[in-house]
């Protein structure tokens, strides 16, 4: 069995396409940027082909965070993660998310 380090995600995209990074999954990069805004001291590494992500989370500091969500996913996609992390933040979390408010994949928000 192949073992990977904790915090490492390989998704098998290396054999697809022409070697372009992430094959159009820009919303994943947007999500990682949001997690970086909520934390302090995170370490994020993506290999050259975009097929492996190493994420070492920092401390959850909270505070006011503004983020432009990628239009491929609705705000609910990003909000779900924030709702899970917010109770553990050092300071209260105030998130200002801008983007699509509903789609067929994610919870809708008003």
Steps between C-alpha positions, in 0.01 A plus 500: 500500500623846412529740792492877482594757759222658705376812329599380153234453234576339167196483277620309198481788257856446379390283210233736368510776247815674387656539842317822584464580867185369672311445173263791559425451870549866584240483778735268692775761488250761617403275793866459600548879488199537733648249746825695489312820592331336801822352636834640610817314404357256244742339258371420153700328227373389159732310270582631151240285325226588748439135588613500864409739777678521835308701761623552853233700682590788724317630803137599455507870580160611368427873478353671195562323170392616154508256211386501138371147442563338163183494284527123435366438854250690709572676827350200683800287397736737681261571786470133599870483587494832683205388714698195610816698581350817654437359851870417531637841393691710751281804423142513368489443124325753278504381140399720209460269203423634152384283214223272373230443761347184357572216261407134455794357698522703821269636771338831403530814712299822508 
